[in-house]
């Protein structure tokens, strides 16, 4: 037997706007409807806060609202929170996006995939009793994101399951580092990180293809490279973990790079950074100059995020 929250509402019939507002809030937090005006949630802090907000707002317009804590049998209430149909619709949208993916539609598909990932995150947040349907949707999204990455860049690396080795920057000084030419966000951020925190005198080589990587160079962000995607980490995050550079500011930059490279939860700064980097990439044909310009963007983010942390403390 578990603890549940029960909200009983009576809203003024003339106030359609407030009625709709309450309904949307209850739907957003994942409430089950027992009958008209009676809503149920499993006891958890976010759910209680959401129901308390609805209760206050209804009382403020002279409605009636009672938030109760009750004990209930799980087998009677859990089926009310079955999200399989919602996941099925999401999987349908994912499949449609995958079917329409071509070289010409890849950028549009990438934007759509981010919206689908956001929808998945919102659905997961109210999936209080997750099952196989959630895993199926997540896997379908990962496959879509990988397919889009490979369409945009044929040499985009596959993630490795190998554990991330812990390394010391002092063992990697004055080296040659190599990655694919015409870098995008993960390669740009990784090259910036290498020179900023790992190997200040690093020589960055821009390869026509991964097969051109010299034997003495440290490759990054391609299959078989010394540093690349590992599990759900993009290359930038792999470097952070390998060299134990996981400050709060760098982790926040990593979240932006992760989102722009393979999707996931969207940081607030991501869309603006994407537009700036895309503009730089379109306007600068020399990869060394592009890295220099992009490095200024990452330097600015690092300073801003570090200041945020100081002000928070």
Residue frames as qw, qx, qy, qz and C-alpha x, y, z in Angstrom:
[[0.000, 0.890, 0.456, 0.000, 0.00, 0.00, 0.00],
 [0.462, 0.162, 0.034, 0.871, 1.40, 3.40, -1.03],
 [0.040, -0.636, -0.351, 0.686, 0.70, 7.03, -0.22],
 [0.293, 0.486, 0.560, 0.604, -1.23, 9.08, -2.78],
 [0.016, 0.273, 0.170, -0.947, -2.35, 12.68, -3.14],
 [0.128, 0.586, 0.775, 0.199, -5.99, 13.36, -3.89],
 [0.003, -0.164, -0.029, 0.986, -7.17, 16.79, -5.07],
 [0.127, 0.619, 0.775, 0.020, -10.90, 17.50, -5.07],
 [0.104, -0.103, 0.120, 0.982, -11.90, 20.65, -6.95],
 [0.208, 0.736, 0.643, -0.043, -15.00, 22.70, -7.52],
 [0.270, -0.090, 0.193, 0.939, -14.50, 25.63, -9.89],
 [0.340, 0.555, 0.273, -0.709, -16.94, 28.45, -10.68],
 [0.632, 0.407, 0.630, 0.195, -18.67, 27.46, -13.89],
 [0.317, 0.935, 0.139, -0.074, -18.48, 30.99, -15.29],
 [0.168, -0.836, 0.463, 0.243, -14.69, 31.16, -15.07],
 [0.940, 0.338, 0.043, 0.019, -13.69, 29.11, -18.14],
 [0.400, 0.765, -0.431, 0.263, -10.19, 30.61, -18.31],
 [0.312, -0.579, 0.660, -0.365, -9.24, 29.55, -14.79],
 [0.910, -0.004, 0.342, -0.235, -10.85, 26.16, -15.31],
 [0.827, 0.532, -0.143, 0.112, -8.69, 25.58, -18.39],
 [0.132, 0.754, -0.543, 0.344, -5.60, 26.83, -16.56],
 [0.613, -0.409, 0.590, -0.330, -6.17, 24.36, -13.72],
 [0.949, 0.218, 0.192, -0.120, -6.79, 21.52, -16.17],
 [0.634, 0.674, -0.326, 0.193, -3.55, 22.23, -18.04],
 [0.131, -0.675, 0.625, -0.371, -1.56, 22.34, -14.81],
 [0.784, -0.203, 0.507, -0.294, -3.02, 19.03, -13.67],
 [0.909, 0.416, 0.024, -0.006, -2.31, 17.43, -17.01],
 [0.383, 0.769, -0.448, 0.246, 1.26, 18.75, -17.06],
 [0.276, -0.561, 0.696, -0.355, 2.07, 17.21, -13.68],
 [0.327, 0.146, -0.921, -0.156, 0.66, 13.83, -14.77],
 [0.445, -0.027, 0.593, -0.671, -2.46, 13.64, -12.62],
 [0.087, -0.221, -0.932, -0.275, -4.93, 10.83, -13.19],
 [0.441, -0.171, -0.034, -0.880, -8.63, 11.72, -13.33],
 [0.109, 0.112, 0.948, -0.278, -10.80, 9.61, -11.02],
 [0.152, 0.714, 0.680, 0.075, -13.93, 11.54, -11.97],
 [0.177, 0.750, 0.166, 0.616, -14.79, 15.13, -12.86],
 [0.261, -0.833, 0.157, -0.462, -13.03, 17.35, -10.32],
 [0.801, -0.519, 0.297, -0.026, -11.11, 14.53, -8.59],
 [0.581, 0.685, -0.427, 0.101, -7.42, 14.08, -9.40],
 [0.896, -0.414, 0.141, 0.082, -4.80, 11.62, -8.17],
 [0.437, 0.727, -0.496, 0.184, -0.99, 11.57, -8.00],
 [0.837, -0.187, -0.392, 0.334, 1.52, 9.33, -6.25],
 [0.409, -0.900, 0.007, 0.154, 3.09, 11.15, -3.31],
 [0.721, 0.080, 0.057, 0.686, 6.29, 12.92, -4.40],
 [0.248, -0.527, -0.169, 0.795, 7.62, 16.46, -3.78],
 [0.012, -0.071, 0.432, 0.899, 7.14, 17.86, -7.29],
 [0.234, -0.439, -0.771, -0.398, 3.62, 16.47, -7.50],
 [0.307, -0.650, -0.568, 0.401, 2.65, 17.84, -4.10],
 [0.173, -0.394, 0.032, 0.902, 3.98, 21.28, -5.06],
 [0.086, -0.128, -0.612, -0.776, 2.00, 21.23, -8.32],
 [0.309, -0.559, -0.750, -0.170, -1.25, 20.23, -6.60],
 [0.308, -0.591, -0.405, 0.626, -0.75, 22.78, -3.82],
 [0.080, -0.183, 0.249, 0.948, -0.34, 25.49, -6.49],
 [0.232, -0.334, -0.696, -0.592, -3.59, 24.46, -8.17],
 [0.363, -0.590, -0.687, 0.222, -5.33, 24.37, -4.79],
 [0.223, -0.472, -0.189, 0.832, -4.22, 27.93, -3.96],
 [0.038, 0.046, -0.426, -0.903, -5.22, 29.28, -7.37],
 [0.290, -0.445, -0.763, -0.367, -8.68, 27.68, -7.21],
 [0.340, -0.621, -0.564, 0.424, -9.30, 29.02, -3.70],
 [0.196, -0.303, 0.029, 0.932, -8.19, 32.49, -4.89],
 [0.235, -0.094, -0.471, -0.845, -11.09, 32.60, -7.39],
 [0.556, -0.096, 0.370, -0.738, -13.62, 31.47, -4.77],
 [0.751, 0.079, -0.586, -0.293, -13.67, 27.86, -5.87],
 [0.792, -0.491, 0.293, -0.214, -13.40, 24.88, -3.55],
 [0.630, 0.495, -0.588, 0.108, -10.28, 22.74, -3.25],
 [0.758, -0.539, 0.322, -0.175, -9.23, 19.98, -0.88],
 [0.515, 0.533, -0.668, 0.066, -5.82, 18.34, -1.06],
 [0.837, -0.406, 0.235, -0.283, -5.84, 15.04, 0.81],
 [0.146, 0.492, -0.858, 0.001, -3.25, 12.38, 1.54],
 [0.893, -0.066, 0.109, -0.431, -4.63, 8.86, 1.24],
 [0.341, -0.343, 0.869, 0.100, -3.44, 5.27, 1.38],
 [0.785, 0.375, -0.040, -0.492, -4.31, 3.12, -1.62],
 [0.838, -0.050, 0.522, 0.152, -3.63, -0.27, -3.14],
 [0.124, -0.514, 0.535, 0.658, -1.04, 0.00, -5.90],
 [0.250, 0.143, 0.878, 0.383, -2.75, -2.48, -8.21],
 [0.201, 0.759, 0.605, -0.129, -5.87, -0.30, -8.32],
 [0.036, 0.922, 0.032, -0.384, -4.16, 3.02, -8.99],
 [0.397, -0.440, 0.557, 0.581, -1.01, 2.25, -10.98],
 [0.440, 0.369, 0.710, 0.407, -2.87, 1.36, -14.22],
 [0.140, 0.922, 0.329, -0.146, -4.30, 4.90, -14.22],
 [0.130, -0.859, 0.321, 0.377, -0.76, 6.15, -14.94],
 [0.761, 0.111, 0.540, 0.343, -0.01, 3.86, -17.89],
 [0.101, 0.769, -0.209, -0.596, 1.92, 5.97, -20.46],
 [0.564, -0.004, 0.732, 0.383, 2.24, 3.33, -23.18],
 [0.438, 0.745, 0.483, 0.138, -0.08, 5.12, -25.59],
 [0.017, -0.971, 0.115, 0.210, 1.85, 8.36, -25.12],
 [0.418, -0.515, 0.640, 0.388, 5.15, 6.58, -25.82],
 [0.589, 0.328, 0.693, 0.254, 3.59, 4.87, -28.86],
 [0.320, 0.918, 0.233, -0.002, 2.63, 8.25, -30.34],
 [0.195, -0.861, 0.385, 0.267, 6.12, 9.56, -29.63],
 [0.561, -0.201, 0.725, 0.344, 7.67, 6.52, -31.30],
 [0.545, 0.639, 0.525, 0.139, 5.47, 7.17, -34.32],
 [0.136, 0.984, -0.057, -0.096, 6.81, 10.70, -34.59],
 [0.410, -0.629, 0.590, 0.295, 10.37, 9.40, -34.19],
 [0.635, 0.150, 0.707, 0.274, 9.83, 6.84, -36.95],
 [0.435, 0.842, 0.316, 0.047, 8.39, 9.48, -39.27],
 [0.074, -0.930, 0.306, 0.191, 11.40, 11.72, -38.70],
 [0.527, -0.368, 0.708, 0.292, 13.72, 8.78, -39.39],
 [0.628, 0.431, 0.623, 0.178, 11.87, 7.85, -42.58],
 [0.327, 0.927, 0.174, 0.052, 12.11, 11.42, -43.92],
 [0.437, -0.747, 0.320, 0.386, 15.82, 11.79, -43.12],
 [0.778, 0.506, 0.134, 0.348, 17.99, 12.62, -46.14],
 [0.566, -0.034, -0.030, 0.823, 21.09, 14.68, -46.73],
 [0.014, 0.479, 0.243, 0.844, 18.90, 17.64, -47.65],
 [0.538, -0.661, -0.267, -0.450, 16.65, 17.35, -44.58],
 [0.692, -0.092, -0.561, 0.444, 19.33, 16.47, -42.01],
 [0.123, 0.165, -0.330, 0.921, 19.50, 19.91, -40.35],
 [0.555, -0.297, -0.124, -0.767, 15.72, 20.12, -40.12],
 [0.826, -0.208, -0.517, -0.077, 15.65, 16.56, -38.76],
 [0.479, 0.060, -0.556, 0.676, 18.22, 17.51, -36.12],
 [0.221, -0.225, 0.206, -0.926, 15.96, 20.32, -34.91],
 [0.753, -0.228, -0.298, -0.541, 12.98, 17.96, -34.90],
 [0.741, -0.053, -0.628, 0.232, 14.96, 15.33, -32.99],
 [0.176, 0.137, -0.504, 0.835, 15.71, 17.87, -30.26],
 [0.526, -0.212, 0.015, -0.824, 12.00, 18.63, -29.95],
 [0.842, -0.121, -0.470, -0.233, 11.29, 14.91, -29.74],
 [0.550, 0.055, -0.641, 0.533, 13.95, 14.49, -27.06],
 [0.143, -0.190, 0.339, -0.910, 12.37, 17.34, -25.10],
 [0.728, -0.181, -0.204, -0.629, 8.95, 15.68, -25.45],
 [0.777, -0.033, -0.619, 0.114, 10.47, 12.42, -24.21],
 [0.281, 0.132, -0.577, 0.756, 11.95, 14.18, -21.18],
 [0.416, -0.194, 0.142, -0.877, 8.59, 15.76, -20.35],
 [0.833, -0.124, -0.372, -0.391, 6.82, 12.43, -20.67],
 [0.655, 0.071, -0.662, 0.359, 9.46, 10.64, -18.60],
 [0.004, 0.261, -0.458, 0.850, 9.02, 13.21, -15.83],
 [0.626, -0.115, 0.227, -0.737, 5.40, 12.11, -15.35],
 [0.802, 0.085, -0.563, -0.179, 6.01, 8.41, -15.98],
 [0.461, -0.616, 0.465, -0.439, 5.87, 7.39, -12.34],
 [0.805, -0.153, 0.566, -0.090, 5.93, 3.65, -13.06],
 [0.367, 0.646, -0.510, -0.434, 8.21, 3.28, -16.11],
 [0.861, 0.015, 0.508, -0.034, 8.35, 0.09, -18.11],
 [0.642, 0.053, 0.569, 0.512, 9.52, -1.25, -21.44],
 [0.364, 0.822, 0.386, 0.206, 7.73, 1.44, -23.47],
 [0.167, -0.959, 0.143, 0.178, 9.96, 4.13, -22.02],
 [0.546, -0.438, 0.581, 0.415, 13.14, 2.22, -22.88],
 [0.585, 0.416, 0.606, 0.343, 11.89, 1.56, -26.41],
 [0.205, 0.955, 0.198, 0.076, 11.24, 5.26, -27.00],
 [0.333, -0.839, 0.341, 0.264, 14.65, 6.22, -25.59],
 [0.622, -0.148, 0.648, 0.415, 16.39, 3.65, -27.81],
 [0.493, 0.662, 0.499, 0.264, 14.48, 4.84, -30.88],
 [0.010, 0.998, -0.013, -0.063, 15.54, 8.40, -30.14],
 [0.486, -0.620, 0.504, 0.353, 19.18, 7.38, -29.73],
 [0.623, 0.190, 0.645, 0.399, 19.06, 5.58, -33.08],
 [0.319, 0.877, 0.325, 0.154, 17.52, 8.64, -34.74],
 [0.202, -0.942, 0.198, 0.182, 20.14, 10.96, -33.23],
 [0.583, -0.353, 0.606, 0.410, 22.94, 8.66, -34.41],
 [0.568, 0.474, 0.585, 0.333, 21.46, 8.45, -37.91],
 [0.155, 0.978, 0.139, 0.027, 21.21, 12.22, -38.13],
 [0.383, -0.783, 0.391, 0.298, 24.81, 12.60, -36.97],
 [0.598, -0.092, 0.671, 0.429, 26.00, 10.17, -39.62],
 [0.452, 0.723, 0.470, 0.227, 23.96, 11.91, -42.30],
 [0.014, -0.997, 0.052, 0.062, 25.43, 15.28, -41.39],
 [0.006, 0.760, -0.649, -0.034, 28.95, 13.83, -41.14],
 [0.895, 0.166, -0.382, -0.157, 29.80, 10.44, -42.59],
 [0.553, 0.285, -0.643, 0.447, 32.75, 10.10, -40.21],
 [0.484, -0.584, 0.220, -0.613, 30.77, 10.84, -37.04],
 [0.164, 0.298, -0.912, 0.230, 32.05, 8.36, -34.42],
 [0.719, -0.372, -0.525, -0.262, 30.10, 5.52, -32.91],
 [0.452, -0.712, 0.362, -0.397, 30.10, 5.53, -29.09],
 [0.506, 0.276, -0.795, 0.186, 32.47, 3.09, -27.41],
 [0.776, -0.541, -0.238, -0.222, 31.58, 0.95, -24.40],
 [0.693, 0.121, -0.440, 0.558, 35.19, 0.97, -23.15],
 [0.449, -0.783, -0.309, 0.298, 35.68, 2.56, -19.71],
 [0.219, 0.918, -0.113, 0.311, 37.21, 6.04, -19.57],
 [0.773, -0.072, -0.307, 0.551, 40.84, 5.89, -18.37],
 [0.286, -0.945, -0.069, 0.141, 42.00, 8.52, -15.86],
 [0.719, 0.362, 0.009, 0.593, 44.99, 10.45, -17.22],
 [0.384, -0.701, -0.099, 0.594, 47.30, 13.28, -16.14],
 [0.412, 0.909, 0.049, -0.043, 47.70, 16.36, -18.36],
 [0.262, -0.799, 0.495, 0.219, 51.42, 16.42, -17.55],
 [0.615, -0.106, 0.737, 0.261, 51.87, 13.25, -19.61],
 [0.511, 0.604, 0.567, 0.230, 50.39, 14.90, -22.71],
 [0.075, -0.861, 0.030, 0.502, 52.46, 18.03, -23.29],
 [0.033, 0.636, -0.512, -0.577, 53.67, 19.37, -26.64],
 [0.491, 0.125, 0.850, 0.145, 51.82, 16.72, -28.61],
 [0.239, 0.057, -0.520, -0.818, 50.15, 16.69, -31.98],
 [0.410, 0.314, 0.727, -0.452, 46.37, 16.24, -31.79],
 [0.085, 0.061, -0.676, -0.730, 44.32, 15.35, -34.85],
 [0.418, 0.428, 0.679, -0.426, 40.66, 15.46, -35.78],
 [0.443, 0.520, 0.635, 0.360, 38.48, 15.80, -38.86],
 [0.169, 0.018, 0.139, 0.976, 38.59, 19.08, -40.77],
 [0.311, -0.394, -0.314, -0.806, 35.73, 21.61, -40.89],
 [0.207, -0.146, -0.848, 0.466, 35.00, 21.05, -37.20],
 [0.414, -0.618, -0.360, -0.563, 31.62, 21.51, -35.61],
 [0.450, -0.760, 0.131, -0.450, 30.77, 21.98, -31.95],
 [0.912, -0.398, 0.077, 0.061, 32.25, 18.84, -30.36],
 [0.798, 0.218, -0.001, 0.562, 35.53, 19.06, -32.27],
 [0.136, 0.738, -0.077, 0.657, 35.78, 22.82, -31.74],
 [0.583, -0.727, 0.128, -0.340, 35.07, 22.57, -28.02],
 [0.950, -0.222, 0.044, 0.215, 37.42, 19.59, -27.62],
 [0.645, 0.422, -0.060, 0.634, 40.28, 21.39, -29.42],
 [0.141, -0.781, 0.116, -0.597, 39.68, 24.45, -27.23],
 [0.801, -0.573, 0.083, -0.153, 39.69, 22.28, -24.09],
 [0.912, 0.059, -0.047, 0.404, 42.92, 20.56, -25.12],
 [0.438, 0.501, -0.118, 0.737, 44.78, 23.84, -25.57],
 [0.309, -0.727, 0.053, -0.611, 43.14, 25.56, -22.60],
 [0.701, -0.555, 0.283, -0.346, 43.47, 22.85, -19.93],
 [0.978, -0.073, 0.178, 0.082, 45.42, 19.84, -21.17],
 [0.719, -0.010, 0.289, 0.632, 48.23, 20.72, -23.61],
 [0.065, 0.868, 0.104, -0.482, 48.70, 24.51, -24.06],
 [0.023, -0.596, 0.572, 0.562, 51.30, 23.97, -26.80],
 [0.657, 0.239, 0.715, 0.002, 49.20, 21.42, -28.66],
 [0.117, 0.290, -0.555, -0.771, 49.43, 21.39, -32.46],
 [0.643, 0.348, 0.533, -0.425, 46.00, 20.71, -33.93],
 [0.076, -0.153, 0.782, 0.599, 45.93, 18.80, -37.23],
 [0.632, 0.355, 0.219, -0.653, 42.83, 18.95, -39.43],
 [0.365, -0.106, 0.887, 0.263, 42.40, 15.66, -41.30],
 [0.440, 0.141, -0.491, -0.739, 40.72, 15.06, -44.64],
 [0.842, -0.192, -0.386, -0.324, 39.71, 11.67, -43.22],
 [0.714, -0.619, 0.293, -0.146, 40.43, 9.73, -40.03],
 [0.958, 0.104, 0.102, 0.245, 42.70, 7.39, -42.00],
 [0.471, 0.714, -0.164, 0.492, 45.13, 10.28, -42.50],
 [0.522, -0.828, 0.142, -0.146, 45.91, 10.55, -38.78],
 [0.395, 0.610, -0.646, 0.236, 49.69, 10.29, -38.22],
 [0.766, -0.175, -0.603, 0.135, 50.85, 7.47, -35.98],
 [0.417, -0.047, -0.489, 0.765, 52.36, 9.86, -33.44],
 [0.233, -0.298, -0.029, -0.925, 49.26, 12.09, -33.21],
 [0.136, 0.239, 0.823, -0.497, 46.52, 11.83, -30.62],
 [0.163, -0.314, -0.634, -0.687, 43.26, 11.53, -32.50],
 [0.160, 0.275, 0.651, -0.689, 39.97, 12.83, -31.16],
 [0.530, 0.444, 0.285, -0.664, 36.34, 12.62, -32.24],
 [0.657, 0.368, -0.481, -0.448, 36.51, 9.83, -34.79],
 [0.981, -0.135, 0.002, -0.141, 36.25, 6.03, -34.68],
 [0.893, 0.099, -0.168, 0.405, 39.47, 4.52, -33.36],
 [0.148, 0.761, -0.232, 0.587, 40.71, 7.82, -31.97],
 [0.361, 0.074, -0.700, 0.612, 42.42, 8.05, -28.61],
 [0.124, 0.308, 0.542, -0.772, 39.53, 10.20, -27.37],
 [0.241, -0.186, -0.602, -0.738, 36.03, 9.98, -28.79],
 [0.659, -0.339, -0.075, -0.667, 32.43, 9.26, -27.82],
 [0.225, 0.111, -0.923, 0.293, 32.20, 6.92, -24.83],
 [0.004, 0.462, 0.824, -0.329, 28.79, 5.64, -23.80],
 [0.111, 0.870, 0.476, 0.060, 26.52, 8.67, -23.65],
 [0.317, -0.727, 0.105, 0.600, 29.51, 11.04, -23.46],
 [0.595, 0.796, -0.012, 0.112, 30.50, 13.12, -26.47],
 [0.746, 0.287, -0.253, 0.545, 34.24, 13.65, -27.04],
 [0.027, -0.663, 0.243, -0.707, 34.37, 16.86, -25.00],
 [0.735, -0.526, 0.142, -0.404, 32.83, 15.04, -22.02],
 [0.966, 0.009, -0.154, 0.208, 35.21, 12.10, -22.49],
 [0.478, 0.481, -0.299, 0.671, 38.16, 14.50, -22.26],
 [0.373, -0.653, 0.206, -0.626, 36.68, 16.09, -19.13],
 [0.914, -0.357, 0.059, -0.181, 36.34, 12.70, -17.47],
 [0.885, 0.226, -0.205, 0.351, 39.73, 11.40, -18.67],
 [0.425, 0.380, -0.299, 0.765, 41.68, 14.39, -17.36],
 [0.389, -0.560, -0.621, 0.388, 39.42, 14.97, -14.33],
 [0.132, 0.093, 0.065, 0.985, 38.52, 18.51, -15.40],
 [0.217, -0.565, -0.741, -0.290, 34.93, 18.32, -14.18],
 [0.034, -0.168, -0.347, 0.922, 34.45, 21.79, -12.68],
 [0.322, 0.600, 0.622, -0.387, 30.89, 23.09, -12.63],
 [0.267, 0.714, -0.168, -0.625, 31.63, 25.61, -15.40],
 [0.095, 0.356, -0.823, -0.432, 33.16, 22.98, -17.70],
 [0.221, 0.265, 0.934, -0.095, 30.32, 20.55, -17.02],
 [0.353, 0.689, 0.361, -0.519, 27.85, 23.25, -18.08],
 [0.255, 0.610, -0.497, -0.562, 29.80, 23.81, -21.30],
 [0.081, -0.123, 0.975, 0.168, 29.79, 20.05, -21.76],
 [0.365, 0.466, 0.733, -0.334, 26.01, 19.99, -21.49],
 [0.390, 0.725, -0.051, -0.565, 25.76, 22.54, -24.31],
 [0.139, 0.480, -0.775, -0.386, 28.20, 20.57, -26.48],
 [0.249, 0.095, 0.960, -0.082, 26.33, 17.33, -25.74],
 [0.441, 0.595, 0.506, -0.441, 22.98, 18.81, -26.72],
 [0.378, 0.739, -0.234, -0.506, 24.24, 20.42, -29.92],
 [0.078, 0.436, -0.853, -0.276, 26.12, 17.27, -30.96],
 [0.192, -0.080, -0.968, -0.143, 23.74, 14.41, -30.14],
 [0.484, -0.509, -0.403, -0.587, 20.66, 15.95, -28.50],
 [0.442, -0.253, -0.716, 0.477, 19.28, 15.49, -25.02],
 [0.201, -0.819, -0.449, 0.296, 18.14, 18.06, -22.49],
 [0.395, 0.685, 0.148, 0.594, 18.47, 21.59, -23.84],
 [0.412, -0.398, -0.287, 0.767, 20.52, 24.09, -21.80],
 [0.149, 0.875, 0.320, -0.332, 19.17, 27.65, -21.95],
 [0.082, -0.750, 0.352, 0.553, 22.27, 28.93, -23.75],
 [0.616, 0.004, 0.716, 0.327, 22.37, 26.23, -26.44],
 [0.509, 0.714, 0.463, 0.132, 20.34, 27.84, -29.23],
 [0.056, 0.981, -0.123, -0.140, 22.29, 31.10, -29.05],
 [0.429, -0.564, 0.633, 0.310, 25.65, 29.32, -29.03],
 [0.654, 0.268, 0.669, 0.232, 24.55, 27.19, -31.98],
 [0.408, 0.877, 0.250, 0.045, 23.70, 30.25, -34.06],
 [0.121, -0.909, 0.351, 0.188, 26.96, 32.01, -33.24],
 [0.529, -0.349, 0.718, 0.286, 29.10, 28.95, -34.01],
 [0.628, 0.487, 0.584, 0.166, 27.16, 28.25, -37.21],
 [0.265, 0.962, 0.038, -0.055, 27.76, 31.82, -38.32],
 [0.282, -0.757, 0.541, 0.236, 31.47, 31.57, -37.58],
 [0.628, -0.053, 0.739, 0.236, 31.75, 28.26, -39.42],
 [0.560, 0.694, 0.441, 0.097, 29.95, 29.63, -42.45],
 [0.182, 0.982, -0.057, 0.002, 32.10, 32.76, -42.58],
 [0.225, -0.755, 0.610, 0.085, 35.57, 31.34, -41.75],
 [0.897, 0.332, -0.254, -0.144, 37.04, 28.77, -44.13],
 [0.397, 0.491, -0.684, 0.365, 40.39, 28.36, -42.33],
 [0.757, -0.422, -0.496, -0.052, 39.96, 25.83, -39.52],
 [0.538, -0.096, -0.411, 0.730, 42.74, 27.32, -37.38],
 [0.074, -0.208, 0.037, -0.975, 41.07, 30.73, -37.52],
 [0.620, -0.405, -0.441, -0.507, 37.69, 29.12, -36.86],
 [0.709, -0.318, -0.546, 0.313, 39.08, 27.47, -33.72],
 [0.298, 0.031, -0.275, 0.913, 40.53, 30.78, -32.58],
 [0.324, -0.295, -0.147, -0.886, 37.18, 32.53, -32.99],
 [0.734, -0.377, -0.491, -0.279, 35.20, 29.70, -31.40],
 [0.600, -0.101, -0.560, 0.562, 37.70, 29.59, -28.54],
 [0.023, -0.197, 0.202, -0.959, 36.70, 33.13, -27.60],
 [0.637, -0.339, -0.298, -0.625, 33.09, 31.96, -27.31],
 [0.810, -0.257, -0.517, 0.102, 34.05, 29.09, -25.02],
 [0.384, 0.085, -0.425, 0.815, 36.31, 31.38, -22.98],
 [0.289, -0.305, 0.019, -0.907, 33.34, 33.70, -22.47],
 [0.778, -0.329, -0.400, -0.356, 31.10, 30.84, -21.41],
 [0.700, -0.084, -0.556, 0.440, 33.73, 29.60, -18.98],
 [0.141, 0.153, -0.325, 0.923, 34.01, 33.03, -17.35],
 [0.497, -0.310, -0.143, -0.798, 30.24, 33.53, -17.19],
 [0.822, -0.277, -0.472, -0.160, 29.59, 30.11, -15.68],
 [0.574, -0.021, -0.529, 0.624, 32.42, 30.53, -13.17],
 [0.093, -0.235, 0.188, -0.949, 30.95, 33.90, -12.14],
 [0.683, -0.334, -0.333, -0.558, 27.53, 32.26, -11.73],
 [0.780, -0.195, -0.558, 0.205, 29.07, 29.72, -9.38],
 [0.330, 0.078, -0.414, 0.845, 30.83, 32.43, -7.31],
 [0.323, -0.276, -0.003, -0.905, 27.63, 34.50, -7.03],
 [0.764, -0.302, -0.466, -0.329, 25.65, 31.41, -6.03],
 [0.660, -0.132, -0.566, 0.475, 28.14, 30.64, -3.26]]
